[in-house]
Amino acid sequence: MTQRVADALVESSLTGFHLDAAEVTKTDEFVEMDPDRKLPPFRWLRVEGWLGFDDLAIAADHRLVVSERGLALFQSFNLNYCDISPYIPPTAAGM
């Protein structure tokens, strides 16, 4: 994630994550299509929360699950390429 979003997460009281350094490289195709574009600093979002307890967690199907407070924070940034759907726990889905 960008440093700007990471800073907002750090300033929030959201739970269930840690931030680490991230190394981002440009592909040859990226450089060919946009050679002068500078990338912003990025951070690695390590989601380590528990479902139903923390604001950020990973579901059994490997999807990111965020609380309503977490979603509100993320929606204050650009989510143009995110699919957002309600989380339905497996027991509620008949599993």
Secondary structure as UniProt FT lines:
FT   HELIX           3..11
FT   STRAND          17..21
FT   HELIX           28..33
FT   TURN            35..36
FT   STRAND          42..47
FT   TURN            51..53
FT   STRAND          56..58
FT   TURN            60..61
FT   STRAND          64..66
FT   HELIX           68..75
FT   TURN            80..81
FT   TURN            90..94
//
